[in-house]
Amino acid sequence: MCEPGDILIIWANEEIERSEVLRQGHQARVLVADENNRPKEVFYQTLTPNGEH
């Protein structure tokens, strides 16, 4: 996703109890922007509870 010399900004915020995430799982939306800060790609990252698939 990144190469040497790329500028990488990571932003994350969520207010939720850890136990709830472990019980219910969580889905994060990830936005990749170009060098002009325009959206280039969006994908989702999913944490499944207790290793469920």
Contacts in CASP RR format, 6 or more apart in sequence:
PFRMAT RR
TARGET T0000
AUTHOR 0000-0000-0000
METHOD contacts of the structure
MODEL  1
MCEPGDILIIWANEEIERSEVLRQGHQARVLVADENNRPKEVFYQTLTPN
GEH
1 32 0 8 1.000
2 8 0 8 1.000
7 35 0 8 1.000
12 28 0 8 1.000
14 26 0 8 1.000
16 26 0 8 1.000
21 47 0 8 1.000
21 49 0 8 1.000
22 49 0 8 1.000
22 50 0 8 1.000
23 49 0 8 1.000
23 50 0 8 1.000
24 49 0 8 1.000
25 46 0 8 1.000
25 47 0 8 1.000
25 48 0 8 1.000
25 49 0 8 1.000
26 46 0 8 1.000
26 47 0 8 1.000
27 44 0 8 1.000
27 45 0 8 1.000
27 46 0 8 1.000
27 47 0 8 1.000
28 44 0 8 1.000
28 45 0 8 1.000
28 46 0 8 1.000
28 47 0 8 1.000
29 42 0 8 1.000
29 43 0 8 1.000
29 44 0 8 1.000
30 42 0 8 1.000
30 43 0 8 1.000
30 44 0 8 1.000
30 45 0 8 1.000
31 39 0 8 1.000
31 41 0 8 1.000
31 42 0 8 1.000
32 39 0 8 1.000
32 40 0 8 1.000
32 41 0 8 1.000
32 42 0 8 1.000
32 43 0 8 1.000
33 39 0 8 1.000
33 40 0 8 1.000
34 40 0 8 1.000
END
